[in-house]
Amino acid sequence: MSAERDFLDAYDEQVWAVYGFLAHRARSIPDAEDLTQRTFELALRSWSKFDPAKGEVRTWLLAIARNVYLDWRRAGSRRPEEPREPTELADRMGGDGGVGDPARHLPSPEIQAAVARLGTREREAVALRFGADLPIAEIAEITGVSVANAQQIISRALRKMRRELDARADPLRIEIGGLE
């Protein structure tokens, strides 16, 4: 099989994982699309350096996507956020809710608000877990932390998000000393 065919197969298999991660991080449809394109452009240029003996192609591509996102943020290339409604996106993109549907990879506005209140490391872990659908071990590898630490980061993030979502659902709820 040719290197070109291998890359095309990798693209077909991983484009939605990369897009899902970047959609969770960039929080703008046009930016997520641009960053996904940039990720695959860089991956294509470096394809000859990819060594399957060293790791999975998905992990390699998501590490590239992570670096593309970080470079984009450092450069200040962030456009103002635009509200996204998954049904509107599905209509615009002709999505049907399946794996290839961009709207499938976007969190609801409530989830977006809860994620926005997380720290940078927690947002990244949540994006890798739920945007890219990665297992904890791969998240640990990409972020350079232990598996236990990755699990703890995600667990804490989910607890924070749950509290945020519960408070939004019932604004009269009062927590005293962590007990309800």
C-alpha positions as CSV (number, residue, x, y, z in Angstrom):
1,M,0.0,0.0,0.0
2,S,1.4,3.4,-0.9
3,A,2.2,6.1,1.7
4,E,-0.4,8.3,0.1
5,R,-3.1,5.7,0.5
6,D,-2.1,5.1,4.1
7,F,-2.5,8.8,4.8
8,L,-5.9,9.0,3.1
9,D,-7.0,6.0,5.2
10,A,-5.7,7.7,8.4
11,Y,-7.6,10.9,7.4
12,D,-10.8,9.0,6.8
13,E,-10.6,7.2,10.1
14,Q,-9.4,10.1,12.3
15,V,-10.8,13.3,10.8
16,W,-13.8,13.3,13.2
17,A,-11.7,12.6,16.3
18,V,-9.4,15.5,15.4
19,Y,-12.4,17.8,14.5
20,G,-14.2,16.8,17.7
21,F,-11.2,17.7,19.8
22,L,-10.7,21.0,18.1
23,A,-14.4,21.9,18.1
24,H,-14.4,21.4,21.9
25,R,-11.3,23.6,22.2
26,A,-11.8,26.3,19.7
27,R,-15.5,26.7,20.4
28,S,-16.1,28.2,16.9
29,I,-17.1,26.2,13.9
30,P,-15.0,28.1,11.4
31,D,-12.0,27.9,13.7
32,A,-12.4,24.2,14.4
33,E,-12.6,23.6,10.6
34,D,-9.5,25.7,9.9
35,L,-7.5,24.1,12.7
36,T,-8.5,20.6,11.5
37,Q,-7.3,21.5,8.0
38,R,-4.0,22.8,9.4
39,T,-3.5,19.6,11.5
40,F,-3.9,17.4,8.4
41,E,-1.7,19.7,6.3
42,L,1.1,19.3,8.9
43,A,0.5,15.6,9.3
44,L,0.8,15.1,5.5
45,R,4.1,17.0,5.4
46,S,5.4,14.8,8.3
47,W,3.7,11.5,7.2
48,S,7.1,9.9,6.3
49,K,8.2,10.5,9.9
50,F,5.2,8.7,11.5
51,D,6.3,5.4,13.0
52,P,3.4,3.0,13.9
53,A,5.8,1.1,16.2
54,K,5.9,4.2,18.4
55,G,2.2,4.7,18.8
56,E,-1.2,4.9,17.2
57,V,-1.9,7.2,14.3
58,R,-4.8,8.8,16.3
59,T,-2.6,9.7,19.2
60,W,0.0,11.2,16.8
61,L,-2.6,13.2,14.9
62,L,-4.2,14.5,18.1
63,A,-0.8,15.5,19.4
64,I,-0.4,17.5,16.2
65,A,-3.9,19.0,16.7
66,R,-3.1,19.9,20.3
67,N,0.1,21.8,19.1
68,V,-1.8,23.5,16.3
69,Y,-4.4,24.7,18.8
70,L,-1.8,25.9,21.3
71,D,0.1,27.8,18.5
72,W,-3.1,29.3,17.3
73,R,-4.0,30.5,20.8
74,R,-0.5,31.9,21.4
75,A,-0.7,33.8,18.1
76,G,-3.9,35.5,19.3
77,S,-5.8,34.2,16.3
78,R,-9.0,33.7,18.2
79,R,-12.1,35.1,16.6
80,P,-15.0,36.1,18.8
81,E,-17.1,33.1,19.8
82,E,-20.2,32.5,17.9
83,P,-23.2,30.7,19.4
84,R,-23.7,27.2,18.0
85,E,-26.8,25.2,17.9
86,P,-26.2,21.6,16.9
87,T,-29.4,21.4,14.9
88,E,-28.5,24.5,12.9
89,L,-25.1,23.2,12.2
90,A,-26.5,19.8,11.1
91,D,-28.9,21.6,8.7
92,R,-26.1,23.7,7.3
93,M,-23.7,20.8,6.9
94,G,-26.4,18.3,5.8
95,G,-25.7,16.3,8.9
96,D,-27.9,13.4,10.0
97,G,-26.5,12.8,13.5
98,G,-24.2,10.0,12.4
99,V,-20.4,9.8,12.9
100,G,-19.7,12.0,9.9
101,D,-22.0,14.7,11.2
102,P,-20.1,17.8,12.5
103,A,-23.0,18.6,14.9
104,R,-22.4,15.2,16.7
105,H,-19.1,16.6,17.9
106,L,-20.3,19.8,19.4
107,P,-21.4,20.1,23.0
108,S,-24.7,21.7,23.9
109,P,-24.7,25.4,24.9
110,E,-25.2,24.3,28.6
111,I,-22.2,22.0,28.4
112,Q,-20.1,24.7,26.7
113,A,-20.8,27.0,29.5
114,A,-19.9,24.4,32.1
115,V,-16.7,23.6,30.2
116,A,-15.8,27.3,30.0
117,R,-15.6,27.5,33.8
118,L,-13.0,24.7,33.9
119,G,-9.2,25.3,34.0
120,T,-7.1,25.0,30.8
121,R,-5.9,21.5,31.7
122,E,-9.4,20.3,32.5
123,R,-10.8,21.7,29.3
124,E,-8.2,20.0,27.3
125,A,-8.7,16.6,29.0
126,V,-12.5,16.9,28.5
127,A,-12.0,17.8,24.8
128,L,-9.8,14.7,24.3
129,R,-12.1,12.4,26.2
130,F,-15.4,13.5,24.8
131,G,-14.5,15.5,21.6
132,A,-11.9,13.0,20.3
133,D,-13.4,10.0,22.2
134,L,-10.0,9.0,23.5
135,P,-9.4,6.4,26.3
136,I,-7.7,7.7,29.4
137,A,-4.4,6.0,28.5
138,E,-4.1,8.0,25.3
139,I,-5.1,11.2,27.0
140,A,-2.3,10.6,29.5
141,E,0.2,10.0,26.6
142,I,-0.8,13.1,24.7
143,T,-0.8,15.4,27.8
144,G,2.3,13.9,29.3
145,V,0.7,12.9,32.6
146,S,0.2,9.5,34.3
147,V,-2.9,7.5,33.6
148,A,-4.0,8.0,37.2
149,N,-3.5,11.8,36.9
150,A,-5.4,11.9,33.6
151,Q,-8.3,10.0,35.2
152,Q,-8.3,12.4,38.2
153,I,-8.3,15.5,36.0
154,I,-11.3,14.2,34.1
155,S,-13.1,13.1,37.2
156,R,-12.7,16.5,38.9
157,A,-13.7,18.3,35.7
158,L,-16.9,16.2,35.4
159,R,-17.8,16.9,39.1
160,K,-17.3,20.6,38.5
161,M,-19.4,20.5,35.4
162,R,-22.1,18.5,37.2
163,R,-22.3,21.2,40.0
164,E,-22.4,23.9,37.3
165,L,-25.2,22.2,35.4
166,D,-27.2,21.4,38.6
167,A,-26.9,25.0,39.7
168,R,-28.2,26.2,36.3
169,A,-31.1,23.7,36.4
170,D,-32.1,24.8,39.9
171,P,-30.8,28.3,40.6
172,L,-32.5,28.3,44.1
173,R,-30.5,25.3,45.3
174,I,-28.2,26.2,48.1
175,E,-25.2,24.2,49.1
176,I,-24.0,24.5,52.6
177,G,-20.5,23.1,53.5
178,G,-20.6,20.8,50.4
179,L,-23.8,19.2,51.6
180,E,-27.3,19.8,50.1
